[in-house]
Amino acid sequence: MHRIISLPILLTALVTSLSAAEAPKTFKVSEFTFTRPEKWEWVETTSSMRKAQLKVPGPDKNQSAEVVFFYFGEGNGGGTKPNVDRWLAQFQEQKNQKVEDSKIGKHTVTYVQVEGTYMSGMPGGPRTPQPNSMLNGAIIESPDGNVFIKMTGPAPLVKTATADFKKMVESAAK
């Protein structure tokens, strides 16, 4: 018995397999080499401000979290405190807010965590409220310029991804 596969189905399968093959397992942002957690997906960036982007798929296909890496160069992008304050200000009804510094190798890493209603959108533009959201952030300080990593999404999904997030950050900062 012969099967006939339609051209659109065949092309979709081919593009999906090529995309998966091209998704890097490691990638550089500034001086740091990050290892993408196995189940996280590589996303092509759509902005020159974003140096890398990942998607954390949820158990439900309709849910995912976004992980974005920013690097602006030496002396650019603002300091750690202004960025922490800006990230926290993107949340209404804040709860479980935590900011802590860690020394990893020769780098200080500031971790930021907050839950509440995330006001998604570009600074100065329209905002979309996303209730029951969470942010895990990390700022890796470097003389070459800080690297800012921000994961946002549904709180239950971000909580389950926290250990992989920290492992990814800490392995790069060593």
C-alpha angles and dihedrals in degrees: 000000000000124000122214115211117197118238095241091054092047093048092048091052091047094049091047093051093046092049091051091048092051096047105110119234089205130026138176129237110180108316094337127096113206126197113218112229109249099248095041116099128228114238123196108238120243097195133060088223091064112077094183137356134197135186122219106206117217129217087259113061089223093062129069141146126228125225115195128185120206128189122170102174134251113338094000134106095044129267129295098265097050090050093048089050091048092050092049091048089059088072130076121199090022118203136168090022113178132172119180138163124222130185110226114178105313094333133091112222119196114203120202126192129175138154132203137079109341114213100215121200145077119302109270092013134094116302128216116208114228109188123207092027132143138203127209110186136176130189115196109200118218136163086235090059134290123279115220119203120186127182117188133171145099109344097236092052095045090049091055090048096049097095092051090046093054093043090052092049096044096048090053095046095053 
